[in-house]
Amino acid sequence: MPSAIRLAGLVVFAAMGWVISEMIIPLMPEGTNPGAFSIYNAILGAILGWVMMKPAVTRSPSGPLGAGITTAVALVFWGLFFYSLIEMIKQSMRMRYDGPVEAVVNIFQIMMEYGVMIATPAIIITALVFGAVGGIFCGAVAKRWP
């Protein structure tokens, strides 16, 4: 059901997905075409902000800060997972795996590689600050428009 908290979460975490994506693009290997990378991450952030923020914010009065940081971490995790899954599918189309188990295990290896690539202080701090401010903002919205 639409609510002001869900809308606030959608906007804040879509912006977070966009900003962090723009910070990641220069870290990608040279010659990589980012395409709609920022748009996809903004959509993922919007979905997670919509789904995760209202239940977490309304559970407890001290929940907004933690809910925002949790949503930020979830955005990073699911972004890494989906892009690793896409990379695994590309590699499987090139017949790089001996079986399905090796392909599934490689998703997590690719996630680790991507995680190390983006684990810069600027990105980590931006994600945490966006999550904290987004959570506090959604908490304020919850108090104003329940």
Summary of the structure (lengths in Angstrom):
residues: 146
radius of gyration: 16.8
end to end distance: 12.6
largest distance: 56.2
contacts: 461
relative contact order: 0.20
helix: 83%
strand: 0%
